[in-house]
Amino acid sequence: FTEHGTIQGDEINILAPHANYGWPNKTSGKYRYSEYAPGKINDTFIDPVWYWLQTIAPTGLVFYTGDEFPLWKNNLFVAGLSRGSLWRMTIDGDAIKSAEELFVDDRKRLRKVVQSPMGKLYLLVDEMNGTLIRLKQKQTQ
């Protein structure tokens, strides 16, 4: 699951029963107030499997299992509001091996990334009249 941090601190975590991911006592970003000092807690915190050094404001994720983009099969996609970003993560078991930001020359605030039952990838743009974008393979001649 994605976790939207306060100042940076956006993370991807693996959901597990009874796990404590740390907030507000531990973060990969910064606390909202500089004077905040977390109390001493005797809990064991689970580290994120990924975190960004910049704010992306993640709005969810999807594992891609479709056939339209064979090189992206079984990759994780994360949409972001803050930078208008879409991230593709390659994974190996419980580890993220690489992260690639897509469409950096055409940023849009993304509310959601989903895969249809037919395996198509869609993006919902966060606008007054929200746009739905279907990602397609570029046709080569």
Secondary structure as GFF3:
##gff-version 3
##sequence-region A 1 141
A	DSSP	beta_strand	2	3	.	.	.	ID=ss1
A	DSSP	beta_strand	11	12	.	.	.	ID=ss2
A	DSSP	beta_strand	50	51	.	.	.	ID=ss3
A	DSSP	beta_strand	58	63	.	.	.	ID=ss4
A	DSSP	three_ten_helix	70	72	.	.	.	ID=ss5
A	DSSP	beta_strand	76	80	.	.	.	ID=ss6
A	DSSP	beta_strand	85	92	.	.	.	ID=ss7
A	DSSP	beta_strand	95	102	.	.	.	ID=ss8
A	DSSP	beta_strand	110	115	.	.	.	ID=ss9
A	DSSP	beta_strand	121	125	.	.	.	ID=ss10
A	DSSP	beta_strand	132	134	.	.	.	ID=ss11
###
